[in-house]
Amino acid sequence: GSDINPVLYRHRGPHAAGQVYPLVDQFYLDLIQAADALKLPVFGICKGLQALNVAFGGTLHQDLPAHVQDRPMMQPSHRVRLKEGSLVGNAVDASVLEVNSFHHQAVKDLAPGFEAVAFGEDGVIEALERQDQDPVMVGVQWHPEILAKQRDEASRRLFEAFVRRCGNRGQDASDLSEM
């Protein structure tokens, strides 16, 4: 998606944001807040991760050009390291993943109540999770929907775990294997 308007995370002064659509951005933030109020799970991908962070008070780095890969979308371009015991790590059953990357904005200051659970080799936050896990709110900076089409097993498992978690709402949230 387009960049998130820096005004929404209280950035002042010149900015490196590209095209912004204020009404779309506000819709994303309102939708996330409504899902939270209704206790609905959320899985944010790329701009969705950024919107999760901003919706709960976090900020973004505005321009990380090294994160826009020069390979085809369906090819991984870098590694991310997953935090042990995280929902994302448990879902994919791995500590390191090869992922694709098509963003130039990323989490700068993490929103209160969220935890960074995946990092690029350069330290950029690549996944976050809400700490209280009810409802589960998870975001990844890469595009597993593209990699899953290429039969990437870890990406497929990530979606399967989220779907299972949605189906198990209201049950014991302590089972981290069910994202």
N, C-alpha and C positions, 0 to 999 in steps of 0.2 A: 504494500500500500504506500500511499504518500507519507511524508513526514508528519509527525505530530506537532501541532502548533506549539512553539516554545512558550507562548503566553500561558498555556495550560499548566506548565510546571514552573511558573514564576520566573522565567528567564528574562532578564532585562538587557537591553543593549543590542548590538549587532549580533546576528546569528547566522549560522551556516545551513539552516534548514532549507530544503528544496521546496517544492510545491506543497502547500498546505491547504486543507479544506476544513475550515473551522467547524462547520455544521456536522460534517462526517466525524471529526474528532470528538465533538461533544456528544454525538450519538453513541460512539464507542464507550466513552466514559459513563454515560447514563445507563447504557445497557449492562455494563459490568456492575455498576452499583445496584441496578434492579435485580440482576442475578444473585448478588450477594444478599439482598433483602429477602429474596424468595428462597434462599439457601440452595441455589442451583450450581452445579459444578461448572467450571470454566477452564477451557484449554486454549490458551492464547499462542498463536504462531506468529513469529516475527513481529510485525506491528502490534499483534495481539499481546505479546509479552510486554512490549513498551507501553501499551495502553493500560494493561493491568498495573504496571508499576506507577504510572502517572495517576491513575484513578484513585490510588490509595496514598498519594503524597510523595512519590519518588520523582527523581529527575532523570534526564537523559544527557549523554554525550551527544552533541549535535552533528559531529562529522568525523567518522572513522572510515576514510576511503579504502583502507586496506581490507575491509570486510566485504567488499563487493567483488566476488570472484570473477575471473576471466575465463572460466570453463563453462561448458554447458550446464544448465540447471540441474540435470539429473546426476551429475558427478560430484562426489564429495570433494572439498577443497582444503579442509583443515580438521584438526582434532579438537575435541572437547573432553575435558576431564570431569567425570561425574562424582559428586560427593557420595561416599558410602552411606547407605541407609536412606538415601533420598527416594522419593516416590519415582522420579524419573530413572534413577539408577536401578532401582528394584524392578521397575517395569521392563527395562531393556536387558536386565541381567548383565550389566557391563560396568566397567569403571572408566572406559575410554570409548568414544565413538568418533567415526569419520562422518562429518556433516558438510552440507553445502551452506553458502553464505551469500545473501543478497541484501545487505542492509548497510547503511552508513551511520545510523543512530543506534545507540545501545544504552543500557542502564548505567547511570552514573551513581546517583545516590539511591539506594534501595528503599522502597516504601516500608514504613513501619509494619511489622507483622509478617514480613516476607523474608525469605532466606535465599541467598544465591546457592544453587546446587550444581551448577556446571560452569566451567571456565574455559575460555580459549587459551591457547599457549601464550598469548600476549596478556592474559589476565582479564580480558573482557568477560563480563557475566553473560553466559550463554543459556542459562535456564534459571528460573526462580519458582518457588513454591510458597504458598501461604503456610505459616507455621501451625496454625490451629487445625488445619485440614478439614474443617466442616463449615461450609462446603469446600471441597477441594478446589483450589485455584492454582493452576500450573501454567507456566509459559516457557516456551523454547524460542531461541533466537533464529534457529535454522528452519528449514522447510521439510519436515518429515513426510508431508503429504506428497511431495515430489519424489522423494527417495523411496517411499513405499510402492509407488507405481513401478519402480525399477526392481522390485522384489527384495528391497532392503529389509532384512528380518528384524533388526532393531526398531526401525520406524514402524513396521507393522505391529510389533509388540507394544509400542507406545500407545498407538490408537486402540488396540484391543484392551489394554489395561484401563484406559480412560473410559471406554464403553462399559466394561465390567463394573468400574467404580460408579458410574452413573446408574447402572442397574441395581447396585447394592446400596443405594442411598438409604439412610436410616438404620443401616446395620452397623456393626462394630467398626468404627473408623480406624482402629489400631492396626488392622492388617495392611501393612504397607505394600504387600505384593499385589494388592488390588487397587493401586493408585487411587 
